[in-house]
Every structure is written in C-alpha cells, then in structure tokens.
Amino acid sequence: MQGRATISTISTIVVDDEQLARDELSFLLKDFPDIEIIATASNGIEAAKLIENIEPDLVFLDVEMPGLDGIGVIRNLREKKIPLPYFVMATAYENYALEAFRLEATDYILKPVEKARLAETIERARRIVAERTRIAEAISLTPASPRTSAPVNAKILVRKAGRHYIVDSQEIIFATIDDGVISVIASSVEGETNYDTMEELQSTLDPDQFWRVHRSWLVNINKIREVIPWFKSTFQLKMDDKKQTEVPVSRVQTKRLRTLLKL
C-alpha cells in the first residue's frame, strides 16, 4: 500500500483491577491520537498473557493488584525472556516506583492521573518506542547469512498419543510454542516436537518458506489462506489447517508482510 502516513500508532494496553480506573485512563488517552488502546486487562495474569501474545509497544500497569501485581507481571515476563514493552506503572504511592525502575519499568504516574503529567509520560514513550521500532525493523530486514545447505526437504518428528510420526517439512502449516512446549500443525498430523526452542526448529527449515511472524509462531508462507486486518496497523494470518487458525503478526514483522504481499 503506497502513500501511507508516516505517523504510526503506539499499541497500548491498560491494566488495572478497578474498572473505573481503566475507564478514566482510557478516556484521558483519547486526547493523544497516536495512542491506540488495543486491549485492557483487570488482573496481572491476564495482562502477562496479553503482553506475550499481542506484543504491545506501551503498557500502563497498575502496581497494586490482587494475585499477580504489576511488579509480578514484569518478573513473569523477564523469567520467560520476553522482551519488555515500555511500562508505565500506575500507583497511588510514589515509593513503589523505585522497585518498578529496578525491574526496567520506564516511567510511572500517580493516581489520580494528572493530564499534564500524562502528557510528559506519553512524550517520553514516543521517543523510546520510535527508537526501539527503528532498531527492530532494521534487524528484521537485514538479510540472513547464506546457508551452505538449506534443508528444503527436512523431516520433523511429531509426537501424538504415544506415537511418533515423521512429517515432511512441506506438510507443516505452522508451529507454535506455549509454556515451553512446541506444537506442530501439519496436513496429516498435529502434535508436539522434541525441539526445545522455536529458534532450534526454525534453523532446520527452509528460511524462504518458513517465517517467524511472531515470537510464538512460525508459519509456512505457502499455507496462508487469508490476511486479516487486525487493529489499526497490524494483521492476522488465517492458516490452511482444519480450524483455520488465526495467527498474529507482530508489529515488527508487519512491515515484512506488506513487502511480501504488496499490501
């Protein structure tokens, strides 16, 4: 798609266990056109899952929540080695910010939120997110080193119900990882692999055919059935499996998708 505006949105998640607080902050954020609230969460567990799956640029995260609090969310993501978004901790007590900064939360706002302070926070977030995006896109678009022997016809072992199946890589529709377990969805069978990481699995497959569209998803580009607009600036891929699974494309990989499919 040519002639697109150069101003990009900042995908944002608002997390607070109080509905009123979520609504109030969301209302204030409407004054910032580039802030795109793509999801809200009412607890830490839900927030951690959303951050892992959606990969937002910016997260407003309540510190004091029952169960998994804001600090716990950041620790959870760091333990999983998930790249952290730009966190803004929301708290009624300024002393909580010290612990947040130690965990790489970038900023904090005090409740009740003041519009002027929020504007300062948004301006800092814009600068950091823009730089992170620039670096990530540069890395993602850097050509990979040539392989001496591309495994075009690799065979993958897939386990299902106590049996072991050998699957030709051409049959693989996509692979996904959840809680450290990698599942492979192929035309003939669906099951788990013995690979420990997505990087390890990806290294055995043809890089011209298999694309890491998201941290947790690896797809066969020949098995994409449909490209679906998702939010204002991202997409999902409907795959050619029985369930027609919809796979998210990360914001960084969206640029490659536009180039690949001339969107």
Secondary structure, 3 states (H helix, E strand, C coil): CCCCCCCCCEEEEEECCCHHHHHHHHHHHCCCCCEEEEEEECCHHHHHHHHHHHCCCEEEEECCCCCCCHHHHHHHHHHCCCCCCEEEEEECCCCHHHHHHHCCCCEEEECCCCHHHHHHHHHHHHHHHHHHHHHHHHHHCCCCCCCCCCCCCCEEEEEECCEEEEEEHHHEEEEEEECCEEEEEECCCEEECCCCCHHHHHHCCCCCCEEEEECCEEEEHHHEEEEEEECCCEEEEEECCCCCCEEECCHHHHHHHHHHHCC
